[in-house]
Amino acid sequence: MPVNEGKLDRMIRVVLGLVIIVVLAVFLPGASKWWALLGLIPLITGITGFCGLYTVLGIRTCPVKKQS
């Protein structure tokens, strides 16, 4: 999978994913805690640097490497 996320985008996704997981796991009651797993989506895309939605929409936030 090619990387299509820039460094800042990846950092924001990792932090956001962790915040979602922690906040929902702590503040949701009982069986509703499984909603915290939604935080895995931005966390995994931030770690891998690949976003499938970006591919579909033709978006790239990573800098283009110049070929010599």
Wavefront OBJ file of the C-alpha trace (Angstrom):
o trace
v 0.000 0.000 0.000
v 1.434 3.358 -0.962
v 1.670 6.073 1.659
v -0.807 8.868 0.949
v -0.746 10.746 4.272
v 1.700 13.434 5.302
v 3.555 13.531 8.602
v 1.216 16.042 10.273
v -1.867 14.153 9.056
v -0.487 10.905 10.484
v 0.335 12.455 13.865
v -3.147 13.983 14.140
v -4.760 10.639 13.302
v -2.728 8.725 15.895
v -3.484 11.251 18.642
v -7.159 11.450 17.672
v -7.472 7.663 17.611
v -5.942 7.324 21.053
v -8.152 10.097 22.458
v -11.296 8.471 21.050
v -10.368 5.083 22.495
v -9.553 6.421 25.948
v -12.450 8.871 26.257
v -15.123 6.466 25.044
v -13.744 3.550 27.067
v -13.731 5.638 30.238
v -16.968 7.587 29.931
v -19.384 5.193 28.226
v -21.324 2.900 30.555
v -21.151 -0.903 30.502
v -21.762 -2.642 27.187
v -21.506 0.613 25.225
v -17.731 0.646 25.673
v -17.288 -1.259 22.389
v -17.833 2.073 20.598
v -14.283 2.921 21.696
v -13.083 0.536 18.979
v -13.980 3.233 16.436
v -10.770 4.921 17.525
v -8.855 2.094 15.850
v -9.717 3.480 12.407
v -7.751 6.745 12.677
v -5.102 5.012 14.791
v -4.383 2.299 12.207
v -4.505 4.674 9.238
v -2.147 7.021 11.062
v 0.318 4.258 11.849
v 0.303 2.768 8.345
v 0.152 6.097 6.493
v -2.502 4.772 4.116
v -6.105 5.932 3.941
v -8.422 4.088 1.556
v -10.839 7.017 1.439
v -8.005 9.310 0.333
v -7.306 6.899 -2.533
v -10.947 6.934 -3.657
v -11.099 10.737 -3.492
v -7.656 11.239 -5.075
v -6.235 13.082 -2.058
v -2.565 12.989 -0.996
v -1.259 14.943 1.966
v 2.274 13.607 1.735
v 4.883 15.597 -0.180
v 5.626 14.443 -3.705
v 9.138 13.059 -4.133
v 11.079 14.621 -6.999
v 12.572 12.185 -9.477
v 16.037 12.990 -10.737
l 1 2 3 4 5 6 7 8 9 10 11 12 13 14 15 16 17 18 19 20 21 22 23 24 25 26 27 28 29 30 31 32 33 34 35 36 37 38 39 40 41 42 43 44 45 46 47 48 49 50 51 52 53 54 55 56 57 58 59 60 61 62 63 64 65 66 67 68
